[in-house]
Amino acid sequence: MTDITTSTVRFLRFLQPELGAVFWDEGLPQKRVELQPAYKETRKEMPQPMIPQLDYIQKLVPLLGFKNISLPNTEADDLMGCYALAAQKRKIEVVLATNDKDLFQLVGPTTKIYTTAKADLASPKDTFALLGEEEVTAKWEVPPRLIGDVLAIAGDSVDNIPGAGIGRKSAAALIREHGELAALFDNLERVKSQRTREKLAAAREQILQNRKMVELDCKTDLPVPIDKLRIQPQYPALLAALEKCEFKSLLQEVRLAIFQNFIKFREKFRTGDDRDCPNQQVKAIRAAARSYLRFLLGVRCPNLFSADRTPSALLAIGKRDFESTLTAR
């Protein structure tokens, strides 16, 4: 439970997004089950002890400032795709926090993937990575728009989508050499390996069906308008909930996020220009930031943000700003 919550808090700390939501699966889409009845059939059911934890996480999400979003018979990745495309049309930069393979297809000039997978980290010391077009192309060995073609050939054992007996790297090599899936089948005789040609020919219908399975369904109307997704953390309530559970390391992460939020908004506090920051959020940040200042005064916090900003310098900023703005407003 703490892993997903910590990851969300770090997402807030480091990226400081203005809009966001947490998406949940709520059953399987009928069209995918009709195409392949065994879709996701091999996935194990959630262990009973984890169910209460999931419920608790969903209750924490609003305290973190996000809305929970789900729809019946809809998978989370499809909903994320709907919102990503809608945001792209409005020139809004998008970061998808996911390790889901299908969502890598959406990466483009304004869309990146936030991942905590160890294989994607530039350094073992890193806690996350942001993957853009260049990184995703290097990872998959094809551009993002062709990832679905690779998955169609290779299949996906996690989702129980059968492949053609051709691995992901070999599938990527085929797509790179011959173009997208349609072009590959139109020129099957140009595939050098006879064995590979035979596999592709034998599995043609399966591969084309797989392509429909891995394609994101981004035609659903947005259940919550994008403008209603402004992130508004309820820091005092969040701190209280975490203190009750004695999540000490997570409390530290949240307190850092609070202080960073205060630093971010301090100029607006000072000038009074907080029109784009809801009054409720301003009050919440102020109240929780006071609590964090008390925390800072009693705890040694080395390397809070970067090497050029020492804890004492940050604390001095905090003292000065708290004294000149929080008490004045």
TIMARKE-969009 format. One record per residue (C-alpha): x, y, z; chain. Coordinates in Angstrom, 2 decimals, decimal comma. Each point is the difference from the previous one (the first is absolute). Layout:
<rs>
       xx       yy       zz  chain
        X        Y        Z      A
...
</rs>
This chain:
<rs>
       xx       yy       zz  chain
     0,00     0,00     0,00      A
     2,79     2,44     0,87      A
     1,76    -0,61    -3,35      A
    -2,79     1,42    -2,16      A
    -0,65     2,85     2,43      A
     3,70     0,90     0,22      A
     0,27    -0,09    -3,79      A
    -2,98     2,38    -0,28      A
     1,46     2,41     2,55      A
     3,36     0,02    -1,81      A
    -1,85     0,63    -3,25      A
    -1,51     3,08     1,66      A
     3,30     1,09     1,51      A
     2,20    -0,22    -3,06      A
    -2,39     0,85    -2,83      A
    -2,42     2,32     1,83      A
    -2,87    -0,56    -2,46      A
    -3,02     2,30    -0,03      A
    -2,55    -2,52    -1,28      A
    -0,25    -3,73     0,64      A
    -2,05    -3,06     0,87      A
     0,45    -3,60     1,10      A
    -1,65    -2,54    -2,32      A
    -1,31    -3,42     1,00      A
    -1,08    -3,13    -1,86      A
    -3,68    -0,79     0,41      A
    -0,52    -3,22    -1,90      A
     0,98    -0,95    -3,55      A
    -1,25     1,54    -3,26      A
    -2,54    -2,24    -1,70      A
     1,59     0,36    -3,44      A
     3,36    -1,37     1,21      A
    -1,63    -2,93     1,80      A
    -2,06    -0,78    -3,10      A
     3,13     0,03    -2,17      A
     1,99    -2,15     2,42      A
    -2,04    -1,61     2,81      A
     3,20    -1,01     1,84      A
     1,18     3,64     0,23      A
     1,70     0,52     3,39      A
    -1,36    -3,37     1,13      A
     3,38    -1,10     1,36      A
     0,32     2,96     2,35      A
    -0,22    -0,99     3,65      A
    -2,73     1,51     2,13      A
     1,04     2,64     2,49      A
     0,92    -1,60     3,36      A
    -2,72     0,59     2,59      A
     2,32     1,89     2,43      A
     0,70     2,57    -2,75      A
    -3,65     0,95    -0,61      A
    -0,30     2,22     3,12      A
     3,33     1,61    -0,96      A
    -1,36     0,87    -3,44      A
    -3,08     1,56     1,58      A
     2,23     2,06     2,29      A
     2,15     1,19    -2,94      A
    -3,14     1,14    -1,83      A
    -0,95     2,02     3,08      A
     3,48     1,54     0,13      A
    -0,11     1,08    -3,66      A
    -2,31     3,01     0,59      A
     2,19     1,07     2,94      A
     2,96     0,00    -2,40      A
    -2,03     2,35    -2,17      A
    -1,01    -2,36    -2,79      A
    -3,39    -1,23    -1,15      A
    -0,65    -3,75    -0,30      A
    -1,34    -0,77    -3,48      A
    -1,44    -3,26    -1,32      A
    -2,86    -1,22    -2,19      A
    -1,82    -3,36    -0,05      A
     1,48    -2,56    -2,41      A
     2,88     2,35    -0,76      A
     3,74    -0,44     0,53      A
     2,09     2,76     1,52      A
     2,40     0,19    -2,95      A
    -2,87     0,77    -2,40      A
    -1,19     2,84     2,24      A
     3,53     1,33     0,31      A
     0,23    -0,06    -3,78      A
    -3,25     2,00    -0,31      A
     1,30     2,69     2,35      A
     3,47     0,06    -1,56      A
    -1,37     0,59    -3,50      A
    -2,45     2,63     1,24      A
     2,84     1,80     1,79      A
     2,23    -0,21    -3,08      A
    -2,68     1,75    -2,06      A
     0,11     2,86     2,51      A
     3,81     0,18    -0,11      A
     0,23    -1,18     3,61      A
     3,16    -1,90     0,88      A
    -0,84    -3,52     1,20      A
     1,90    -2,35     2,30      A
    -1,41    -3,52     0,36      A
     1,11    -1,70     3,22      A
    -0,12    -3,63    -1,07      A
     1,92    -3,14    -0,84      A
    -2,78    -1,21    -2,32      A
     1,45    -0,97    -3,40      A
    -3,02     1,14    -2,02      A
     0,28     3,60     1,18      A
     3,49     0,39    -1,48      A
    -1,80     0,32    -3,36      A
    -1,20     3,48     1,06      A
     3,44     1,53     0,53      A
     0,63     3,00    -2,24      A
     1,23     3,60     0,01      A
    -2,25     0,97     2,94      A
    -0,41    -3,39     1,72      A
     2,49    -1,90     2,16      A
    -0,02    -3,06     2,23      A
     0,85     0,25     3,71      A
     1,36    -3,39     1,04      A
     1,55    -1,49     3,11      A
     1,07    -3,24    -1,72      A
     3,65    -0,71     0,83      A
     0,80    -0,88    -3,62      A
    -0,95     3,53    -1,06      A
     2,01     1,90     2,61      A
     3,15     1,78    -1,19      A
     1,69    -0,68     3,35      A
    -0,70    -2,43     2,87      A
    -0,29     3,05     2,24      A
    -2,88     1,45    -2,03      A
    -3,56    -0,52     1,22      A
    -1,73     0,63    -3,33      A
     0,60     0,73    -3,68      A
    -1,82     2,15    -2,54      A
    -0,10    -1,69    -3,39      A
    -0,59     2,09    -3,12      A
    -0,02    -1,03    -3,65      A
     3,74    -0,59    -0,12      A
     0,10    -2,17     3,13      A
    -3,10    -2,01    -0,97      A
     1,34    -0,60    -3,51      A
     3,28    -1,25     1,50      A
    -1,88    -2,24     2,44      A
    -2,35    -1,55    -2,57      A
     2,30     0,31    -3,05      A
    -2,89     1,51    -1,97      A
    -1,75     3,40     0,22      A
    -2,92     0,19     2,47      A
    -2,65    -0,13    -2,75      A
     1,28    -3,47    -1,07      A
     0,11    -1,59     3,47      A
    -3,48    -1,44    -0,54      A
     1,25    -1,82    -3,11      A
     2,87    -1,52     1,99      A
    -2,37    -1,16     2,76      A
    -2,37    -1,47    -2,58      A
     2,77    -2,25    -1,32      A
     1,69    -0,84     3,30      A
    -3,19    -0,27     2,07      A
    -0,24     0,93     3,67      A
     0,24    -2,80     2,57      A
    -1,06     2,36     2,79      A
    -3,37     0,60    -1,67      A
    -0,18    -3,55    -1,41      A
     0,17     1,20    -3,61      A
     1,64    -2,79    -2,05      A
     2,83     0,92    -2,32      A
     1,31    -1,48    -3,25      A
     2,99    -1,69     1,62      A
     2,17     3,01    -0,79      A
     1,66     1,92     2,84      A
    -0,31     3,73     0,57      A
     3,46     0,88    -1,32      A
    -0,50    -2,06    -3,16      A
    -3,46     1,52    -0,45      A
     1,47     3,50     0,34      A
     2,68    -0,85    -2,58      A
    -2,70    -1,15    -2,45      A
    -2,00     3,19     0,42      A
     3,11     2,17    -0,34      A
     1,04    -1,76    -3,20      A
    -3,36    -0,36    -1,71      A
    -2,11     2,83     1,45      A
    -3,31    -0,24     1,79      A
    -1,94    -3,23     0,34      A
    -2,07     0,39    -3,19      A
     3,12     0,62    -2,09      A
     1,70    -3,02     1,57      A
    -2,83    -2,34    -1,03      A
    -0,23     1,57    -3,45      A
     3,67    -0,83    -0,57      A
     0,33    -3,23     1,95      A
     2,16    -1,55    -2,72      A
     2,72     2,54     0,80      A
     0,49    -1,38     3,51      A
     3,41    -1,70    -0,19      A
    -0,57    -2,82     2,46      A
    -2,23    -2,77    -1,38      A
    -0,90    -1,11     3,53      A
    -1,06     3,53     0,93      A
    -2,04     0,31    -3,21      A
    -1,79    -3,25     0,85      A
    -0,74     1,16     3,54      A
    -1,39     3,32    -1,19      A
    -2,13    -1,64    -2,69      A
    -1,39    -2,61     2,40      A
    -0,80     2,58     2,68      A
    -1,25     2,76    -2,31      A
    -3,58     0,06     1,32      A
     1,20    -0,27     3,60      A
     2,41     2,92    -0,49      A
    -2,66     2,21    -1,60      A
    -2,35    -0,86     2,86      A
     2,74     0,78     2,51      A
     0,43     3,41    -1,61      A
    -3,60     0,81     0,88      A
     0,54    -1,29     3,54      A
     2,98     2,24     0,75      A
    -1,47     3,09    -1,63      A
    -1,11     2,52     2,61      A
    -3,68     0,92    -0,09      A
     0,15     3,79     0,20      A
    -3,53     0,76    -1,16      A
    -1,69     0,10     3,41      A
    -1,39     3,34     1,16      A
     1,97     1,40     2,93      A
    -1,94    -0,79     3,21      A
     1,57     3,05     1,69      A
     0,97     3,10    -2,04      A
     3,73     0,74    -0,13      A
    -0,53     3,41     1,61      A
    -1,48    -1,76     3,05      A
     3,22    -1,92     0,62      A
     1,96     2,75     1,72      A
     2,12    -1,63     2,71      A
    -0,97     1,29     3,44      A
     1,75    -1,96     2,77      A
    -1,66    -0,06     3,41      A
     3,29     0,05     1,86      A
    -1,18     0,25     3,63      A
    -2,39    -2,93    -0,48      A
     2,66    -1,96    -1,90      A
     2,59     0,52     2,74      A
    -2,53    -1,07     2,63      A
    -0,86    -3,18    -1,93      A
     3,65    -0,95    -0,49      A
     0,93     0,78     3,61      A
    -2,83    -2,27     1,13      A
     1,50    -2,85    -2,04      A
     3,54     0,89     1,15      A
     1,37     0,17    -3,56      A
     3,15     1,87     1,02      A
     1,90     0,00    -3,31      A
    -3,16     0,92    -1,90      A
    -0,64     2,84     2,44      A
     3,44     1,35    -0,82      A
    -0,79    -0,12    -3,73      A
    -3,29     1,85     0,55      A
     1,63     2,64     2,17      A
     2,59     0,62    -2,71      A
    -2,80     0,31    -2,56      A
    -1,74     2,54     2,22      A
     3,10     2,10     0,36      A
     0,68    -0,11    -3,73      A
    -3,57     1,12    -0,61      A
     0,56     2,91     2,31      A
     3,21     0,99    -1,76      A
    -1,82    -0,23    -3,33      A
    -2,81     2,30     1,07      A
     1,88     2,36     2,29      A
     0,25     2,77    -2,59      A
    -3,75    -0,12    -0,49      A
    -0,51     0,13     3,73      A
     2,32     2,98     0,25      A
    -1,62     1,98    -2,83      A
    -3,54    -1,16     0,63      A
    -0,22    -1,37    -3,54      A
    -1,46    -3,42     0,80      A
    -2,93     0,13    -2,40      A
     0,95    -3,29    -1,67      A
     0,46    -1,70     3,36      A
    -3,40    -0,79     1,61      A
    -0,49     1,67     3,37      A
    -0,62    -3,37     1,64      A
     3,34    -1,27    -1,29      A
     1,81     3,15     1,16      A
    -1,38    -0,47     3,51      A
     0,86    -3,70     0,01      A
     3,59     0,64    -1,10      A
     0,41     2,78     2,56      A
    -1,36    -2,13     2,84      A
     2,03    -3,05    -0,88      A
     3,12     2,02    -0,73      A
    -0,08     1,42     3,53      A
     0,01    -3,58     1,24      A
     2,91    -0,85    -2,26      A
     2,02     2,99     1,15      A
    -0,31    -1,32     3,55      A
     1,11    -3,39    -1,33      A
     3,04     1,57    -1,69      A
     1,06     1,79     3,14      A
     0,24    -3,26     1,87      A
     1,42    -2,35    -2,64      A
     3,25    -0,05    -1,94      A
    -0,79    -0,20    -3,74      A
     3,19    -0,32    -2,10      A
    -0,23     0,47    -3,76      A
    -3,65     0,96    -0,05      A
    -0,09     1,06    -3,62      A
     3,37     0,55    -1,62      A
     3,67     0,31     0,85      A
     0,01     3,79    -0,45      A
    -2,79     0,50     2,50      A
     1,02    -0,98     3,48      A
    -2,53    -0,89     2,70      A
     0,89     3,17     1,89      A
    -0,61     2,14    -3,12      A
    -3,34    -1,64    -0,60      A
    -0,96     0,40     3,62      A
     0,95     3,68    -0,18      A
    -2,25     0,40    -3,04      A
    -2,75    -1,73     1,90      A
     0,36     2,18     3,09      A
     0,11     3,23    -1,95      A
    -2,95    -0,86    -2,22      A
    -2,11    -1,34     2,79      A
     0,60     3,07     2,10      A
    -0,67     2,46    -2,83      A
    -2,95    -1,69    -1,69      A
    -1,81    -2,56     2,09      A
    -0,40     2,31     2,97      A
    -0,92     2,93    -2,23      A
    -2,87    -1,71    -1,87      A
</rs>
